[in-house]
């Protein structure tokens, strides 16, 4: 199958590259959202210090992973 060529002779990114890019963008957005929501929810229940950092970090990783997964699926479907 021939590779698609852009208007100036540039090749388009491969499908797996687009999926990886979608995951990284989604992971970044999910981490930011997880930082905001995780901080608020941990402070609301009264966490302080190391417990707060662990709770916020866990929430950030969960949000980033979830949103990144869905963004990569969306990018895979899109291309």
C-alpha positions as CSV (number, residue, x, y, z in Angstrom):
1,X,0.0,0.0,0.0
2,X,1.5,3.4,-1.0
3,X,2.3,5.9,1.7
4,X,0.2,9.1,1.6
5,X,2.3,12.1,0.7
6,X,1.4,15.6,1.8
7,X,1.3,18.7,-0.4
8,X,5.0,19.4,-0.1
9,X,6.3,15.9,-0.3
10,X,6.1,15.3,3.4
11,X,4.9,12.0,4.7
12,X,2.0,11.8,7.1
13,X,2.6,10.3,10.6
14,X,2.0,6.6,10.8
15,X,-1.1,5.3,12.6
16,X,0.8,4.1,15.6
17,X,2.5,7.5,15.9
18,X,-0.9,9.2,15.9
19,X,-2.2,6.8,18.6
20,X,0.9,7.5,20.7
21,X,0.4,11.2,20.2
22,X,-3.2,10.9,21.3
23,X,-2.3,9.0,24.4
24,X,0.3,11.6,25.4
25,X,-2.1,14.5,24.8
26,X,-4.8,12.7,26.8
27,X,-2.4,11.8,29.5
28,X,-1.3,15.4,30.0
29,X,-4.9,16.7,30.1
30,X,-5.9,13.9,32.5
31,X,-2.9,14.6,34.8
32,X,-3.9,18.3,35.0
33,X,-7.5,17.5,35.7
34,X,-6.4,14.9,38.2
35,X,-4.2,17.4,40.0
36,X,-7.1,19.8,40.4
37,X,-9.8,17.3,41.4
38,X,-7.4,15.2,43.5
39,X,-6.1,18.1,45.5
40,X,-9.7,19.3,46.2
41,X,-11.0,15.9,47.2
42,X,-8.0,15.1,49.4
43,X,-8.1,18.4,51.2
44,X,-11.8,18.0,51.6
45,X,-11.4,14.7,53.6
46,X,-8.6,16.3,55.7
47,X,-5.4,14.7,54.2
48,X,-2.1,16.5,55.0
49,X,1.6,16.0,54.1
50,X,2.8,12.7,52.7
51,X,-0.8,11.3,52.6
52,X,-1.9,14.3,50.6
53,X,0.9,13.9,48.1
54,X,0.2,10.2,47.7
55,X,-3.5,10.7,47.2
56,X,-3.1,13.5,44.7
57,X,-0.4,11.5,42.8
58,X,-2.7,8.4,42.6
59,X,-5.6,10.5,41.3
60,X,-3.4,12.2,38.7
61,X,-2.1,8.8,37.4
62,X,-5.6,7.3,37.3
63,X,-7.0,10.3,35.5
64,X,-4.1,10.5,33.1
65,X,-4.3,6.9,32.2
66,X,-8.0,6.8,31.7
67,X,-8.2,10.0,29.6
68,X,-5.1,9.0,27.7
69,X,-6.6,5.6,26.8
70,X,-9.7,7.1,25.5
71,X,-7.8,9.8,23.5
72,X,-5.6,7.1,21.9
73,X,-8.7,5.1,21.0
74,X,-10.3,8.2,19.5
75,X,-7.1,8.9,17.5
76,X,-7.0,5.4,16.2
77,X,-10.6,5.6,15.0
78,X,-10.0,9.0,13.5
79,X,-7.2,7.8,11.3
